């Protein structure tokens, strides 16, 4: 497929889906250059369409995307593999791990950069 600048949600989803398939390409693979290009196109689209996320903490980003996708806490629990983990994350009683960030970014179509920032835990 010939890729162009991503300007629509549909094109964004197509790019995400394709990148998911070829993400683990090695430099010697024919799909490596395509994967590099898709990363750049996806990041540019995310920066242009979701600039407000830069000032939000990771938990607010997750909650916002869940709301956009009509998701409930139980949906996040399925992504994370546990209702207690989901609850603890959303209630700021537990920090996101790298594994959780990977699962959430894949499921919600977010950039990992949005979730790696520091945030306050509940006391």
Secondary structure, 3 states (H helix, E strand, C coil): CCCCCCCCHHHHHHHHHHHHHHCCCCCCCCCHHHHHHHHHHHHHHHHHHCHHHHHCCHHHHHHHHHHHCCCCHHHHHHHHCCHHHHHHHHCCCCCCCHHHHHHHHHHHCCCHHHCCCCCCCCC
